[in-house]
């Protein structure tokens, strides 16, 4: 199989660029007849005189120095006011729990009929992501609406996943609809 012209042009361009690159940046190969300039081996220190390291001591530059930097001879001391005496411990006892509820009040409550379908979702005529608690004769279940439906003509307010339907229904396998109360949060 022959390569396309685009691939051939890209490969040729890359080869030419790689070959021309050393000449563009000013590098060259050393030769036995030409000496290397001694300036290439000189140490160049670009730091200002006060930033230079003295006596082998590693000092940060002025940008890295802190206004509150410590000198070598300084000692860190704790002030007496910050040390807590041994008899002032925190009280480890917890306050007594109070009765309360973690449920917030629903925005509204709807009563109607529910049916099932095998799509694996909970369908209502509410925005996707709405949290609902669906209660029937068999118990309650909390779900998130993630499908839109059922139609108004069917007389149902929710279509549920088959296992969820029979969990809240409290009815036999032959049932197709059940009466539910839905709290919308």
Buried (B, 14 or more C-beta within 10 A) or exposed (E): EEEEEEEEEEEEEEEEEEEEEEEEEEEEEEEEEEEEEEEEEEEEEEEEEEBEEEEEEEEEEEEEEEEEEEEEEEEEEEEEEEEEEEEEEEEEEEEEEEEEEEEEEBEEEBEEBBBBBEBEBBBBEBEEEBEBBBBBEBEBBEBEBBBEBBEEEEEBBBBBBBEBBBBBBEBEEEEEBBEBBBBBE
